[in-house]
């Protein structure tokens, strides 16, 4: 059990699954769930508007096939009339339990959040960290950037270009 007297953190490095996040939240049922996205604190009264369970089959720019499952939580950053409160961890988990009764949620699926205030475009975020503080749990999100997967793989292994060269051009701009 995490000691409430001092803040503690769990680092997901932007790669949390639904099951891992739910397990990390479980011991903190009565605490408020507060979200920090893009350097902005979500307003009390925010609303989980949709939970999506998706399977993706893709082909990247290098001709490499890929497939994965993803759980996408869409959240509207809106203040409720009369103030409202932050969702509690147990209410958040309860919403996901209700969804799981009607939609198959894969606990190992990649977790994505779509979030934004009314009238603005939604942004896509991953869970970077979970910070436990007295009376609340902070989820700190990190923006998901577009990447060229083949270039990313090559940079992870060794510097170089991932793209096939076309005579007279330099296809990679890092």
C-alpha positions in Angstrom: 0.0 0.0 0.0 1.3 3.5 -0.8 1.8 5.8 2.1 -0.5 8.8 1.9 1.8 11.0 4.0 4.0 11.8 1.1 3.5 11.8 -2.6 4.6 8.8 -4.6 4.7 8.2 -8.4 4.4 5.4 -10.9 6.0 6.1 -14.2 4.3 4.6 -17.3 6.6 6.2 -19.8 3.5 7.0 -22.0 2.8 3.3 -22.4 0.1 2.2 -20.0 -2.4 -0.6 -20.6 -5.9 -0.5 -19.3 -5.2 -3.3 -16.8 -2.0 -1.8 -15.5 -3.7 1.6 -14.9 -6.8 0.0 -13.2 -4.5 -2.0 -10.9 -2.5 1.1 -10.0 -5.7 2.9 -9.2 -7.4 0.1 -7.2 -5.9 1.0 -3.7 -7.1 4.6 -4.0 -10.8 4.1 -4.5 -12.0 7.0 -2.3 -9.6 9.6 -3.7 -10.4 12.2 -6.4 -9.0 11.5 -9.8 -7.4 14.6 -11.3 -5.9 14.8 -14.8 -3.1 17.1 -16.0 -3.1 17.1 -19.8 -0.9 19.4 -21.9 0.1 21.4 -18.9 -3.6 22.1 -18.1 -5.5 20.8 -15.0 -8.8 19.3 -15.9 -11.8 21.1 -14.3 -13.9 19.5 -11.6 -17.0 18.0 -13.2 -15.2 16.6 -16.2 -17.1 13.9 -18.1 -16.1 10.5 -19.6 -18.1 10.7 -22.8 -17.2 7.5 -24.5 -15.1 4.4 -24.1 -13.9 2.7 -27.4 -12.4 -0.7 -27.8 -10.6 -1.0 -31.1 -8.5 -3.4 -33.0 -6.1 -1.9 -35.6 -4.4 -3.5 -38.5 -2.0 -1.1 -40.3 0.7 -0.9 -42.9 3.4 1.8 -42.3 5.3 3.9 -44.8 8.0 1.2 -44.9 5.6 -1.5 -45.9 5.6 -3.1 -42.5 2.3 -4.6 -41.2 1.3 -4.0 -37.6 -1.7 -4.9 -35.4 -2.7 -4.0 -31.9 -5.7 -3.5 -29.6 -6.4 -0.2 -28.0 -8.8 1.2 -25.4 -9.7 4.9 -26.0 -11.3 7.0 -23.3 -12.8 10.2 -24.5 -13.1 12.9 -21.8 -14.8 16.3 -22.1 -13.1 18.9 -19.9 -16.2 20.7 -18.8 -17.1 22.3 -15.5 -20.5 21.2 -14.2 -23.1 23.7 -13.2 -23.0 24.3 -9.5 -19.3 23.4 -9.2 -19.2 19.6 -9.3 -16.3 17.5 -8.1 -13.6 15.5 -9.7 -14.6 11.9 -10.4 -13.5 9.6 -7.6 -11.2 6.7 -8.5 -14.0 4.3 -7.7 -16.5 6.1 -9.9 -14.0 6.1 -12.8 -13.4 2.4 -12.3 -17.1 1.9 -12.0 -17.7 3.5 -15.4 -15.2 1.2 -17.0 -16.8 -1.8 -15.2 -20.2 -0.8 -16.7 -18.7 -0.5 -20.1 -17.0 -3.9 -19.8 -20.4 -5.5 -19.2 -21.5 -4.5 -22.7 -18.2 -4.0 -24.7 -15.3 -6.4 -24.6 -12.4 -4.4 -23.0 -8.9 -6.0 -23.3 -7.0 -5.3 -20.1 -3.7 -5.7 -22.1 -4.7 -3.1 -24.7 -2.8 0.1 -25.2 -4.6 3.0 -23.4 -5.3 6.2 -25.1 -7.1 9.3 -23.9 -8.9 11.8 -26.2 -9.5 15.0 -24.2 -10.4 18.6 -24.6 -12.7 21.4 -23.6 -16.0 22.0 -25.4 -15.6 23.8 -28.7 -12.0 22.8 -29.1 -10.4 20.0 -31.0 -9.7 16.9 -29.0 -6.0 16.1 -28.4 -4.6 12.6 -28.0 -2.6 11.7 -24.9 -0.9 8.8 -23.2 -0.6 8.2 -19.5 2.9 9.3 -18.5 2.7 9.1 -14.7 0.4 8.5 -11.8 1.1 10.6 -8.7 -0.6 9.7 -5.4 -1.1 12.8 -3.1 -3.1 13.2 0.0 -6.8 12.9 -1.0 -6.2 12.6 -4.7 -4.6 10.7 -7.5 -3.1 12.8 -10.4 -2.8 11.3 -13.8 -0.2 13.2 -15.8 -0.7 12.8 -19.6 1.9 13.3 -22.3 0.9 14.3 -25.9 1.2 11.5 -28.5 3.3 12.7 -31.4 3.0 11.4 -35.0 6.0 9.2 -35.8 7.4 7.3 -38.8 7.6 3.8 -37.2 10.4 2.5 -39.5 12.5 5.6 -38.8 11.8 5.3 -35.1 12.8 1.6 -35.1 16.0 2.4 -36.9 16.9 5.2 -34.5 16.3 2.9 -31.6 18.7 0.3 -33.1 21.3 2.7 -34.8 21.3 6.1 -36.5 20.4 6.0 -40.2 17.7 6.3 -42.7 14.7 4.0 -42.8 13.3 4.9 -46.1 14.2 3.4 -49.5 16.4 5.9 -51.4 15.1 7.3 -54.6 17.7 8.4 -57.1 18.6 12.1 -56.6 16.5 12.6 -53.4 17.0 12.3 -49.7 13.8 10.8 -48.4 14.6 11.0 -44.7 14.5 14.3 -42.9 15.2 13.7 -39.2 
